[in-house]
Amino acid sequence: MFMEEYGLKDNINTVKGMEPENVWKYFAEISSVPRGSGNEEKISEYFENFAKSHNFWYKRDKSNNILSQNPGF
């Protein structure tokens, strides 16, 4: 879902078939998002969209820090 949004579809093939599948899927997504020092906008956007899509409470500040809370499973 996020891979397509960020134009990173090819990166998921790198971890395809690795277990646990969900962990590696998110690893590939996060690794693909530009996030160097001073370049936090895209990774903050990724986590904000992730929180929204999973109905998690979150707060994003002006420095692009994300605080999120979700129920335990």
C-alpha positions in Angstrom: 0.0 0.0 0.0 2.6 2.6 1.0 5.2 1.3 -1.5 2.9 2.3 -4.4 2.2 5.7 -2.8 5.9 6.5 -2.6 6.8 5.0 -5.9 8.8 2.2 -4.3 7.1 -1.0 -5.7 10.4 -2.6 -6.7 11.9 -2.5 -3.2 9.4 -5.0 -1.9 10.8 -7.7 -4.2 14.1 -7.6 -2.2 12.4 -9.0 0.9 9.7 -11.2 -0.8 9.6 -14.6 0.8 11.5 -13.6 4.0 9.8 -14.4 7.3 8.1 -13.0 9.2 6.6 -11.5 6.0 5.0 -8.4 7.7 8.2 -7.4 9.5 10.2 -7.5 6.3 7.5 -5.7 4.3 7.6 -2.8 6.7 11.4 -2.9 6.8 11.5 -2.5 3.0 9.0 0.3 3.1 10.8 2.3 5.8 14.2 1.6 4.2 13.0 3.0 1.0 11.7 6.4 2.3 14.3 9.2 2.3 15.0 10.1 5.9 18.5 11.6 6.3 19.2 14.3 8.8 17.3 17.5 7.9 15.2 15.4 5.5 12.5 14.0 7.8 9.4 15.2 6.0 8.8 12.0 3.9 9.4 9.5 6.8 7.2 11.5 9.1 4.5 11.5 6.4 4.9 7.7 6.1 4.4 7.2 9.8 1.5 9.7 9.9 -0.3 7.9 7.1 0.4 4.5 8.7 -1.1 5.7 12.0 -4.1 7.1 10.2 -4.7 4.0 8.2 -4.6 1.8 11.3 -6.7 4.2 13.4 -3.9 4.8 15.9 -3.7 7.9 17.9 -0.8 10.1 16.8 0.7 13.6 17.1 3.1 15.2 14.7 5.0 18.3 15.8 6.5 21.1 13.6 9.9 19.3 13.7 8.2 16.2 12.1 8.5 14.1 15.2 5.8 11.5 15.5 4.3 10.2 18.7 1.9 7.3 18.2 -0.1 5.1 20.5 -1.9 2.0 19.6 -3.7 -0.7 21.5 -1.9 -3.9 22.3 -2.8 -7.0 20.4 
